């Protein structure tokens, strides 16, 4: 008899093709979850993650998504539902990780209105309306994690617009937790500190000086890696129980404690 390998949980991870999203998709799959991961433009990266999960014995599907194209979010929800049926014989998924996004590193005096609008379109409007579009696809008793930033607690020059958008996400998390509580859906923010990825053009990853500077202000003595954040998200939604909701949980290694 062939053993039943149907996952007990299925997660949708936006921006799952690289960085923190990739690490989250891999961590969830390693815990036995099926993964729907999205990408905006780099299909090759996304399909490489799908292949890596499959090689490890898991199941994953990649779907294209631009969260700023809000008129298409309903169609994306239907595409997600079709992928769920085809891959897992399910009509719903259990875990939504709102991770995908872009960065902006610019001084307050130099940030343009278009840059400001773009960062809010991705990180606030996109998260809000994607979650709204998926409310009929996420299962009762599920979990939502909005990826935030340590920059809403501590400050770093050039991060005003990005941090303000993520601050809005912190507030949105609490309202989601309240309004979805009757469906037993837990909603939290997971806020990374500085992580060595290609975010902001690899600003942290490619600068030993910045890594040393941030490490000196961090209790654990270094900047984060994507592999620090993915398991933190997986642990929150799969192994922490279901009694944490409406919270901002920081995973920064103790930056400026």
Residue pairs with C-beta under 8 A, 6 or more apart in sequence:
5 57
5 59
6 88
6 89
7 32
7 33
7 34
7 58
7 59
7 88
8 32
8 33
9 28
9 32
9 33
9 34
9 94
9 95
9 237
9 238
10 33
10 34
10 35
10 36
10 84
10 88
10 90
10 92
10 93
10 94
10 95
11 25
11 28
11 33
11 34
11 35
11 36
11 93
11 94
11 95
11 96
11 97
11 237
12 35
12 36
12 37
12 38
12 80
12 93
12 95
12 96
12 97
12 134
13 21
13 24
13 25
13 28
13 35
13 36
13 37
13 38
13 97
13 99
14 21
14 37
14 38
14 65
14 67
14 97
14 98
14 99
14 100
14 130
15 21
15 38
15 39
15 40
15 99
15 100
15 101
16 22
16 24
16 25
16 35
16 37
16 38
16 39
16 46
16 49
16 62
16 99
16 100
17 37
17 38
17 39
17 42
17 45
17 46
17 48
17 49
17 62
18 42
18 45
18 197
18 198
19 195
19 197
19 198
19 199
19 226
20 99
20 147
20 192
20 195
20 197
20 226
20 229
20 230
21 37
21 97
21 99
21 100
22 45
22 49
22 226
22 230
23 226
23 227
23 229
23 230
23 231
24 97
24 99
24 229
24 230
24 233
24 234
25 35
25 37
25 49
25 53
25 60
25 230
26 49
26 52
26 53
26 230
27 227
27 230
27 231
27 233
27 234
28 35
28 95
28 230
28 233
28 234
28 237
28 238
29 35
29 53
29 56
29 58
29 59
29 60
30 56
30 58
30 234
31 234
31 238
31 239
32 58
33 58
33 94
33 95
33 234
33 238
34 58
34 59
34 60
34 87
34 88
35 53
35 58
35 59
35 60
35 61
36 60
36 61
36 62
36 63
36 80
36 83
36 84
36 93
37 46
37 49
37 50
37 60
37 61
37 62
37 63
38 46
38 62
38 63
38 64
38 65
38 100
39 45
39 46
39 62
39 63
39 64
39 65
40 64
40 65
40 66
40 100
43 62
43 64
46 62
47 62
49 60
49 62
50 60
50 61
50 62
53 59
53 60
54 60
59 87
59 88
61 83
61 87
63 76
63 79
63 80
63 83
65 76
65 100
65 130
66 72
67 73
67 100
67 122
67 126
67 127
67 129
67 130
68 118
68 121
68 122
68 125
68 126
70 125
70 126
70 129
73 129
73 130
73 132
73 133
74 133
76 130
76 133
77 133
77 134
77 136
77 137
80 93
80 134
80 137
81 91
81 137
84 90
84 91
84 92
84 93
84 137
85 91
91 137
92 137
92 138
92 139
92 142
93 137
93 138
93 139
93 142
94 138
94 139
94 141
94 142
94 143
95 142
95 143
95 144
95 145
95 237
95 238
96 131
96 134
96 138
96 142
96 143
96 144
96 145
97 144
97 145
97 147
97 233
97 237
98 127
98 130
98 131
98 144
98 145
98 146
98 147
98 169
99 145
99 147
100 122
100 126
101 122
101 123
101 126
101 147
102 118
102 119
102 122
103 162
103 199
103 200
103 201
104 111
104 115
104 118
104 119
104 161
104 162
105 158
105 159
105 162
105 200
105 203
106 115
106 158
106 161
107 157
107 158
107 160
108 160
111 160
111 161
115 161
116 161
119 161
119 162
119 165
120 161
120 165
120 168
122 165
123 162
123 165
123 166
123 168
123 169
124 165
124 168
124 169
124 172
127 146
127 169
127 172
128 172
131 144
131 176
135 180
138 144
138 185
140 183
140 184
140 185
141 183
141 184
141 185
141 242
142 183
142 185
142 186
143 185
143 186
143 187
143 188
143 236
143 237
143 242
144 176
144 180
144 185
144 186
144 187
144 188
145 187
145 188
145 189
145 190
145 233
145 236
145 237
146 169
146 172
146 173
146 176
146 187
146 188
146 189
146 190
147 189
147 190
147 191
147 192
147 233
148 166
148 169
148 170
148 173
148 189
148 190
148 191
148 192
148 248
149 162
149 163
149 166
149 191
149 192
150 191
150 192
150 193
150 194
150 250
150 252
150 255
151 159
151 162
151 163
151 166
152 163
152 166
152 167
152 170
152 191
152 248
153 191
153 250
153 256
154 255
154 256
155 163
166 191
169 189
170 189
170 191
170 248
173 187
173 188
173 189
173 246
173 247
173 248
174 246
176 185
176 187
177 186
177 187
177 188
177 245
177 246
178 246
180 187
181 245
184 242
186 242
186 243
186 244
186 245
187 245
187 246
188 236
188 244
188 245
188 246
188 247
188 248
188 249
189 247
189 248
189 249
190 229
190 232
190 233
190 236
190 249
190 251
191 248
191 249
191 250
191 251
191 252
192 224
192 228
192 229
192 250
192 251
192 252
193 214
193 218
193 223
193 224
193 250
193 251
193 252
193 253
193 255
194 204
194 210
194 214
194 223
194 224
194 252
194 255
195 204
195 223
195 224
195 225
195 226
195 228
195 229
196 204
196 205
196 211
196 223
196 224
196 225
196 226
197 204
197 205
197 226
198 205
203 210
204 210
204 211
204 214
204 223
210 223
211 222
211 223
214 223
214 255
215 221
215 222
215 223
217 255
217 256
218 252
218 253
218 254
218 255
218 256
219 253
219 254
219 255
219 257
220 253
220 254
221 253
222 253
223 253
224 251
224 252
224 253
228 251
228 253
229 251
232 249
232 251
236 244
236 249
